[in-house]
Amino acid sequence: MMKPVLLPPNPVQHFYLGGDRIAALRGIVPETDRQPEEWLGSTVSRFGSDTIGLAVAEDGSLLRDLVTADRAAWVGARGGRDAADLGILVKLLDARQRLPVHVHPGRGFASSHLDCPYGKTEAWYVLETEADCAVHVGWNQDVDRDELDRRRDAQDSEWMLSRMNRVVVRPGMGVLVPAGTVHAIDGGIFVAEVQEPTDFSILLEWSVTTSSREESHLDLGFDAVMPAVSTERLDADALGALISTAGTAPAGPAFRALLPDAADPYFRLFDAAGETVAREAGFAVVLVREGAGALVSDAGSVEIERGQVYAVPHAFGAWRLTGEAEVLVAAPGAGWPGTLRGGDVR
């Protein structure tokens, strides 16, 4: 019988400002003002690094090694990219500046160019935000590919942002960002991010960060990566289908889906609070947002409190929440890892 594993804070330095709200939630002191991310339950590392981002258990063990040593106990399934594959990457992202305009490639591109079956479809769940802060998702008009190349080379931020859909956000909103979709986040927004387990980013705008042009194209060159960038308009109906407001109402005893249905094949995110119904067995990352309580199953119970993060193994069995805690629960997509074989969902 395996119990959930407590994961100490795992902050990641990055090329943009932020991190104070992560530090407050997780009970740490930021080392710099560019510590805007924490990778939760991660068995993958940052692009170009072997170790940055990997989750570490209290005893110093890498979660990657624990999963590799007993995959069936952790995920209850065969298949996946490798023996440590959890099918999901969860982050806390606390932006104190606008993130650059960027795009993540899809599974087809990643398979043919990066030797990886995962692309990087992702979603944001808004935890906190300042007034009138927005996310920018997709083009609001068709964009000429050659002109986009020129504007990228000129680092014309105003041109790019003016052609993107701007969505003002509030706590509890979930926003899905399909691979290939141009996007950015305003400074002042704090989100939990769930995504495919990769770190593949194509920066169309690097001048607002400490990154460079040479670090913006996955070491492949812009000629190779720009076909992964959609230049088609994302209309109002399509944009609306990427947004959920389910989480704007208080959490309750049922595990409630917080993302649009289109996210389900890639990853799922739920919340719950208080004395809950049982949740099915399966790997999950649990973030305790508020209060204290316990995760309880036939395998035993684990006391939890605000700011903690747990990796919950499949072998913990069906479990429920007790006490007065409120949690976020991130899990692999429905049908994973079987869904990995089919490429991006359309």
C-alpha positions in Angstrom: 0.0 0.0 0.0 1.5 3.3 -1.1 0.6 6.7 0.4 0.8 10.1 -1.2 4.3 11.6 -1.2 4.9 15.1 0.1 6.8 17.3 -2.4 8.8 20.2 -0.9 8.9 23.5 -2.8 10.6 23.2 -6.2 10.9 26.8 -7.5 12.4 27.4 -10.9 14.3 30.4 -12.0 13.2 31.8 -15.4 13.6 34.7 -17.9 10.7 36.7 -16.6 9.8 38.4 -13.3 7.7 37.0 -10.5 7.3 34.4 -7.8 6.3 36.2 -4.6 2.8 34.6 -4.5 4.2 31.2 -5.0 6.6 31.8 -2.1 3.8 33.0 0.1 1.6 29.9 -0.7 4.5 27.4 -0.3 6.1 29.1 2.7 9.5 29.9 1.3 11.6 33.0 0.7 12.3 33.8 -3.0 16.0 33.7 -3.9 15.6 36.2 -6.7 12.8 38.2 -8.3 12.9 35.9 -11.3 11.6 32.8 -9.6 8.1 32.8 -11.2 7.4 29.1 -11.6 7.2 25.9 -9.5 7.0 22.6 -11.3 4.8 20.3 -9.2 5.1 16.5 -9.4 7.4 16.8 -12.4 9.4 13.9 -13.9 10.6 16.0 -16.8 13.2 18.8 -16.8 13.5 22.1 -18.6 14.4 22.1 -22.2 18.2 22.0 -22.5 18.7 20.8 -18.9 18.9 17.3 -17.3 17.7 18.4 -13.8 16.0 21.8 -13.6 12.3 21.3 -12.7 12.5 17.7 -11.5 10.4 17.1 -8.4 12.1 15.9 -5.3 10.5 14.0 -2.3 11.2 14.9 1.3 14.0 12.2 1.5 15.8 13.7 -1.5 14.6 11.1 -3.9 13.7 12.3 -7.4 10.0 11.6 -8.1 11.2 10.4 -11.6 13.2 7.6 -9.9 10.4 6.6 -7.7 8.0 6.3 -10.6 10.5 4.4 -12.7 11.2 1.9 -9.9 7.5 1.0 -9.6 5.5 2.3 -12.5 2.4 0.2 -12.0 2.0 1.4 -8.4 2.3 5.0 -9.5 0.2 5.1 -12.7 -1.5 1.8 -12.9 -0.9 1.6 -16.6 1.6 0.5 -19.2 2.7 2.7 -22.1 3.7 6.3 -22.1 6.9 8.0 -23.3 9.1 6.2 -20.8 9.0 4.5 -17.5 8.8 7.8 -15.6 6.0 9.3 -17.7 3.1 10.6 -15.7 1.2 12.1 -18.7 1.0 15.5 -17.2 3.1 18.5 -15.9 1.7 20.8 -13.3 3.1 24.3 -12.5 2.4 27.3 -10.4 3.1 30.4 -12.6 3.2 33.8 -10.9 3.9 36.5 -13.5 4.9 39.9 -12.4 5.5 41.1 -16.0 3.7 40.3 -19.2 4.9 37.0 -20.6 6.3 37.1 -24.1 4.1 36.2 -27.1 4.9 32.6 -27.8 3.6 29.3 -29.1 4.0 25.6 -28.2 4.2 22.9 -30.9 1.8 20.1 -31.3 2.4 16.4 -31.1 3.0 15.9 -34.8 5.7 18.5 -34.9 7.3 17.2 -31.6 7.3 13.6 -32.9 9.0 14.5 -36.2 11.4 17.2 -35.0 11.9 16.6 -31.3 11.7 12.8 -30.9 8.8 13.2 -28.4 5.2 12.0 -28.6 4.0 14.9 -26.6 3.5 18.5 -27.8 2.5 21.2 -25.4 -1.2 21.8 -25.2 -1.7 23.6 -21.9 -4.3 25.2 -19.7 -4.4 27.9 -17.0 -6.5 28.0 -13.9 -6.6 31.5 -12.4 -5.8 31.6 -8.7 -5.3 35.3 -8.2 -5.3 38.4 -10.5 -5.0 42.1 -10.3 -7.6 44.4 -11.8 -8.1 44.3 -15.6 -5.4 41.7 -16.1 -5.9 39.6 -19.2 -4.6 36.6 -21.1 -4.0 36.9 -24.9 -5.1 33.8 -26.8 -5.1 33.2 -30.6 -5.2 35.7 -33.4 -8.2 37.9 -33.8 -7.7 37.9 -37.6 -5.9 35.8 -40.1 -2.2 36.7 -40.1 0.1 36.7 -43.1 2.9 34.3 -42.4 5.6 36.3 -44.2 4.5 39.5 -42.3 4.6 37.5 -39.0 8.2 36.6 -39.8 9.1 40.2 -40.4 7.3 41.5 -37.2 9.0 38.7 -35.2 12.4 39.7 -36.5 11.6 43.4 -35.7 10.3 42.4 -32.3 7.1 44.4 -32.9 5.2 43.6 -29.8 2.5 46.1 -30.4 1.7 44.6 -33.8 1.4 41.1 -32.4 -0.6 42.0 -29.3 -3.1 44.1 -31.3 -3.9 41.1 -33.5 -4.5 38.7 -30.5 -7.7 38.1 -28.6 -7.6 39.7 -25.1 -9.6 38.0 -22.4 -9.9 39.7 -19.0 -9.7 37.0 -16.3 -10.9 36.6 -12.8 -10.1 33.9 -10.1 -11.7 30.6 -11.0 -11.5 30.9 -14.7 -9.9 28.0 -16.7 -8.4 28.7 -20.2 -7.3 26.0 -22.6 -4.5 26.8 -25.0 -4.2 24.3 -27.8 -0.8 23.6 -29.3 0.0 26.0 -32.1 -2.0 28.8 -30.6 -0.2 32.1 -30.0 -0.6 33.3 -26.4 0.7 35.5 -23.6 -0.3 36.4 -20.0 -0.3 39.9 -18.4 1.8 40.6 -15.4 -0.3 40.4 -12.2 -1.8 37.0 -12.9 -1.1 33.9 -10.7 -2.2 30.6 -12.2 -2.0 26.9 -11.8 -1.0 25.5 -15.1 -1.6 22.0 -16.4 0.1 20.8 -19.6 1.5 18.0 -21.6 4.8 17.0 -19.9 7.3 18.9 -22.1 9.1 22.3 -22.1 8.8 23.1 -25.8 8.3 26.9 -26.5 8.7 29.0 -29.6 9.2 32.6 -28.6 7.9 35.1 -31.2 8.8 37.9 -28.7 12.0 37.6 -26.6 13.0 41.3 -26.2 10.8 41.7 -23.0 12.7 38.9 -21.3 16.3 37.9 -20.6 16.1 35.3 -23.3 17.6 35.8 -26.8 16.7 35.0 -30.4 19.1 32.1 -30.3 17.1 30.6 -27.4 13.7 31.1 -29.0 13.4 28.4 -31.6 14.1 25.0 -29.9 17.6 24.9 -31.4 16.0 24.2 -34.7 15.9 27.6 -36.4 12.9 29.7 -37.1 12.5 28.4 -40.6 11.9 24.9 -39.1 9.7 25.9 -36.2 7.4 28.5 -37.7 5.2 26.0 -39.5 4.1 24.9 -36.0 2.6 28.3 -35.4 -1.0 28.8 -36.5 -1.7 32.0 -38.4 -5.5 31.4 -38.6 -8.1 33.6 -36.8 -9.5 32.2 -33.6 -13.1 33.4 -33.8 -15.4 34.2 -30.9 -17.1 30.8 -30.8 -13.8 28.9 -30.9 -12.4 31.2 -28.2 -15.4 30.7 -26.0 -15.1 26.9 -26.2 -11.6 27.3 -24.6 -12.9 29.0 -21.5 -14.6 27.6 -18.4 -16.0 29.7 -15.5 -16.9 26.6 -13.4 -14.4 27.5 -10.7 -15.8 31.0 -10.1 -18.3 29.5 -7.7 -17.1 28.0 -4.3 -15.7 24.5 -4.3 -17.8 21.8 -2.7 -17.9 18.0 -1.7 -17.9 16.8 -5.3 -14.7 16.8 -7.4 -15.6 19.5 -10.0 -14.0 19.8 -13.4 -12.4 23.2 -13.9 -11.4 23.1 -17.5 -13.3 23.0 -20.8 -14.3 19.6 -22.1 -11.7 19.8 -24.9 -8.9 19.5 -22.3 -10.0 16.1 -21.2 -7.9 14.0 -23.6 -4.8 15.9 -22.5 -5.2 16.5 -18.8 -7.9 17.2 -16.2 -8.1 19.6 -13.3 -10.6 19.4 -10.4 -11.3 21.1 -7.1 -13.1 20.0 -3.9 -13.5 21.2 -0.3 -14.5 19.8 3.0 -15.9 16.3 3.4 -15.9 15.0 -0.1 -17.2 12.0 -2.1 -14.6 9.4 -3.1 -12.3 10.0 -6.1 -11.2 7.0 -8.3 -7.7 5.6 -8.0 -5.1 7.1 -10.3 -2.1 9.3 -10.3 -2.7 12.9 -9.3 -1.0 16.0 -8.1 -2.8 17.6 -5.2 -2.3 21.2 -4.2 -3.8 22.3 -0.8 -5.1 25.8 -1.4 -6.7 26.5 1.9 -7.3 24.9 5.4 -6.3 21.5 6.7 -7.6 18.0 6.5 -6.6 14.6 5.3 -6.5 12.4 2.2 -8.1 9.1 3.2 -8.3 5.7 1.4 -8.3 2.1 2.4 -4.4 2.4 2.3 -4.5 4.9 5.2 -4.6 8.6 5.6 -2.3 11.6 5.2 -2.7 14.8 7.0 -2.6 17.9 4.8 -2.5 21.7 5.2 -2.4 24.9 3.2 0.5 25.2 0.8 1.4 21.6 0.6 1.7 19.5 -2.6 1.4 15.8 -2.8 2.0 13.2 -5.5 -0.8 10.7 -5.2 0.0 7.2 -6.6 -2.5 4.9 -8.2 -1.8 2.3 -5.5 -3.3 4.7 -2.9 -6.6 3.6 -4.3 -9.9 5.5 -4.3 -9.6 8.3 -1.9 -11.6 11.2 -0.4 -10.9 14.5 1.3 -11.8 15.0 5.0 -11.6 18.0 7.3 -11.7 21.7 6.2 -9.2 21.8 3.3 -9.7 23.0 -0.2 -7.6 21.3 -2.9 -6.8 21.4 -6.6 -6.3 17.9 -8.1 -4.5 17.5 -11.5 -4.6 14.2 -13.3 -3.6 12.8 -16.7 -6.1 13.0 -19.5 -9.1 10.6 -19.8 -7.9 7.4 -21.5 -4.2 8.2 -21.0 -1.8 6.7 -22.1 -3.8 5.2 -24.9 -4.7 8.7 -26.2 -1.0 9.4 -26.7 -0.8 7.2 -29.8 -3.3 9.3 -31.8 -1.6 12.7 -31.9 -3.4 15.9 -31.2 -7.2 15.7 -30.7 -9.3 17.6 -33.2 
